[in-house]
Amino acid sequence: MSDYQVLEMGGLDEWREHYGGFRPDSSRDGRRVVDHDITMQYIGMTANAYEPGEEAGYWHRHARIEELYVFLAGRGQMALDDDIVDVGPGTVVRVGQDVWRTWRAVPDSPEQLRWLCIRAGGTELPHLPDDGERGPERPSPWS
């Protein structure tokens, strides 16, 4: 048996229907903790959707975890320590350890602010994934 799982999260316009969080007191509409739905060993991910004008309502930082925010739709802002960064489709924000962060969908966003937050910790990744192996002798499954 191969070691993989498939999760259908629905289209971006369905993400607001998710309800989740890491603890009951941090659960909310528009959040799905994907690594609670499928087994993930070294990375974690949430899928998020905020209505225009909605904000996180808290600041947080991590001592060991690095986060990557990949914005897919809508317009918003992230506060990172003392800076404010505008975000929208195609914006990718890496946030290192000990950086305070919070975010919001701006009130005049034309649609929900939707993004993935990818979390990783532990050991540093190599510049090249040198543990990879190609299989040139395997025939294409599409032929």
Contacts in CASP RR format, 6 or more apart in sequence:
PFRMAT RR
TARGET T0000
AUTHOR 0000-0000-0000
METHOD contacts of the structure
MODEL  1
MSDYQVLEMGGLDEWREHYGGFRPDSSRDGRRVVDHDITMQYIGMTANAY
EPGEEAGYWHRHARIEELYVFLAGRGQMALDDDIVDVGPGTVVRVGQDVW
RTWRAVPDSPEQLRWLCIRAGGTELPHLPDDGERGPERPSPWS
5 38 0 8 1.000
5 39 0 8 1.000
7 34 0 8 1.000
7 37 0 8 1.000
7 38 0 8 1.000
9 15 0 8 1.000
9 18 0 8 1.000
9 32 0 8 1.000
9 34 0 8 1.000
9 47 0 8 1.000
12 49 0 8 1.000
12 72 0 8 1.000
12 73 0 8 1.000
12 114 0 8 1.000
15 30 0 8 1.000
15 32 0 8 1.000
15 47 0 8 1.000
15 48 0 8 1.000
15 49 0 8 1.000
15 112 0 8 1.000
15 114 0 8 1.000
16 29 0 8 1.000
16 30 0 8 1.000
16 49 0 8 1.000
16 51 0 8 1.000
16 112 0 8 1.000
17 29 0 8 1.000
17 30 0 8 1.000
18 29 0 8 1.000
18 30 0 8 1.000
18 31 0 8 1.000
18 32 0 8 1.000
18 47 0 8 1.000
18 49 0 8 1.000
19 27 0 8 1.000
19 28 0 8 1.000
19 29 0 8 1.000
19 30 0 8 1.000
19 31 0 8 1.000
20 27 0 8 1.000
20 28 0 8 1.000
20 30 0 8 1.000
20 31 0 8 1.000
20 32 0 8 1.000
20 33 0 8 1.000
21 27 0 8 1.000
21 28 0 8 1.000
21 31 0 8 1.000
21 33 0 8 1.000
21 36 0 8 1.000
21 46 0 8 1.000
22 33 0 8 1.000
30 48 0 8 1.000
30 49 0 8 1.000
30 50 0 8 1.000
31 46 0 8 1.000
31 47 0 8 1.000
31 48 0 8 1.000
31 49 0 8 1.000
32 46 0 8 1.000
32 47 0 8 1.000
32 48 0 8 1.000
33 46 0 8 1.000
34 40 0 8 1.000
34 44 0 8 1.000
34 45 0 8 1.000
34 46 0 8 1.000
34 47 0 8 1.000
35 43 0 8 1.000
35 44 0 8 1.000
35 45 0 8 1.000
42 120 0 8 1.000
42 121 0 8 1.000
42 122 0 8 1.000
43 118 0 8 1.000
43 119 0 8 1.000
43 120 0 8 1.000
44 118 0 8 1.000
44 119 0 8 1.000
44 120 0 8 1.000
45 116 0 8 1.000
45 117 0 8 1.000
45 118 0 8 1.000
45 119 0 8 1.000
46 116 0 8 1.000
46 117 0 8 1.000
47 114 0 8 1.000
47 116 0 8 1.000
48 113 0 8 1.000
48 114 0 8 1.000
48 115 0 8 1.000
48 116 0 8 1.000
48 117 0 8 1.000
49 112 0 8 1.000
49 113 0 8 1.000
49 114 0 8 1.000
50 103 0 8 1.000
50 104 0 8 1.000
50 105 0 8 1.000
50 112 0 8 1.000
50 113 0 8 1.000
51 105 0 8 1.000
51 112 0 8 1.000
52 105 0 8 1.000
52 106 0 8 1.000
52 107 0 8 1.000
52 108 0 8 1.000
52 109 0 8 1.000
52 110 0 8 1.000
52 111 0 8 1.000
52 112 0 8 1.000
52 113 0 8 1.000
53 104 0 8 1.000
53 105 0 8 1.000
53 106 0 8 1.000
53 107 0 8 1.000
53 109 0 8 1.000
54 104 0 8 1.000
54 105 0 8 1.000
54 113 0 8 1.000
55 102 0 8 1.000
55 103 0 8 1.000
55 104 0 8 1.000
55 105 0 8 1.000
56 102 0 8 1.000
56 103 0 8 1.000
56 104 0 8 1.000
57 102 0 8 1.000
58 102 0 8 1.000
59 79 0 8 1.000
59 100 0 8 1.000
59 101 0 8 1.000
59 102 0 8 1.000
60 100 0 8 1.000
60 101 0 8 1.000
60 102 0 8 1.000
61 97 0 8 1.000
61 98 0 8 1.000
61 99 0 8 1.000
61 100 0 8 1.000
61 101 0 8 1.000
62 96 0 8 1.000
62 97 0 8 1.000
62 98 0 8 1.000
62 119 0 8 1.000
63 97 0 8 1.000
63 98 0 8 1.000
64 97 0 8 1.000
64 121 0 8 1.000
64 122 0 8 1.000
65 97 0 8 1.000
65 119 0 8 1.000
65 120 0 8 1.000
65 121 0 8 1.000
66 94 0 8 1.000
66 95 0 8 1.000
66 96 0 8 1.000
66 97 0 8 1.000
66 119 0 8 1.000
66 120 0 8 1.000
66 121 0 8 1.000
67 94 0 8 1.000
67 95 0 8 1.000
67 96 0 8 1.000
67 101 0 8 1.000
67 117 0 8 1.000
67 118 0 8 1.000
67 119 0 8 1.000
68 92 0 8 1.000
68 93 0 8 1.000
68 94 0 8 1.000
68 95 0 8 1.000
68 117 0 8 1.000
68 118 0 8 1.000
68 119 0 8 1.000
68 120 0 8 1.000
69 78 0 8 1.000
69 87 0 8 1.000
69 91 0 8 1.000
69 92 0 8 1.000
69 93 0 8 1.000
69 94 0 8 1.000
69 95 0 8 1.000
69 103 0 8 1.000
69 115 0 8 1.000
69 116 0 8 1.000
69 117 0 8 1.000
69 118 0 8 1.000
70 90 0 8 1.000
70 92 0 8 1.000
70 115 0 8 1.000
70 116 0 8 1.000
70 117 0 8 1.000
70 118 0 8 1.000
71 87 0 8 1.000
71 88 0 8 1.000
71 89 0 8 1.000
71 90 0 8 1.000
71 91 0 8 1.000
71 92 0 8 1.000
71 93 0 8 1.000
71 113 0 8 1.000
71 114 0 8 1.000
71 115 0 8 1.000
72 89 0 8 1.000
72 90 0 8 1.000
72 114 0 8 1.000
72 115 0 8 1.000
72 116 0 8 1.000
73 88 0 8 1.000
73 89 0 8 1.000
73 111 0 8 1.000
73 112 0 8 1.000
73 113 0 8 1.000
73 114 0 8 1.000
74 88 0 8 1.000
74 89 0 8 1.000
74 105 0 8 1.000
74 109 0 8 1.000
74 110 0 8 1.000
74 111 0 8 1.000
74 112 0 8 1.000
74 113 0 8 1.000
74 114 0 8 1.000
75 86 0 8 1.000
75 87 0 8 1.000
75 88 0 8 1.000
75 105 0 8 1.000
75 106 0 8 1.000
75 108 0 8 1.000
75 109 0 8 1.000
75 110 0 8 1.000
75 113 0 8 1.000
76 86 0 8 1.000
76 87 0 8 1.000
76 88 0 8 1.000
76 103 0 8 1.000
76 104 0 8 1.000
76 105 0 8 1.000
76 106 0 8 1.000
76 109 0 8 1.000
76 113 0 8 1.000
77 84 0 8 1.000
77 85 0 8 1.000
77 86 0 8 1.000
77 87 0 8 1.000
77 103 0 8 1.000
77 104 0 8 1.000
77 106 0 8 1.000
78 84 0 8 1.000
78 85 0 8 1.000
78 87 0 8 1.000
78 93 0 8 1.000
78 101 0 8 1.000
78 102 0 8 1.000
78 103 0 8 1.000
79 85 0 8 1.000
79 100 0 8 1.000
79 101 0 8 1.000
79 102 0 8 1.000
79 103 0 8 1.000
80 93 0 8 1.000
80 95 0 8 1.000
80 99 0 8 1.000
80 100 0 8 1.000
80 101 0 8 1.000
81 99 0 8 1.000
81 100 0 8 1.000
85 91 0 8 1.000
85 93 0 8 1.000
87 93 0 8 1.000
87 103 0 8 1.000
87 113 0 8 1.000
87 115 0 8 1.000
88 113 0 8 1.000
95 101 0 8 1.000
103 113 0 8 1.000
104 113 0 8 1.000
105 112 0 8 1.000
105 113 0 8 1.000
106 113 0 8 1.000
END
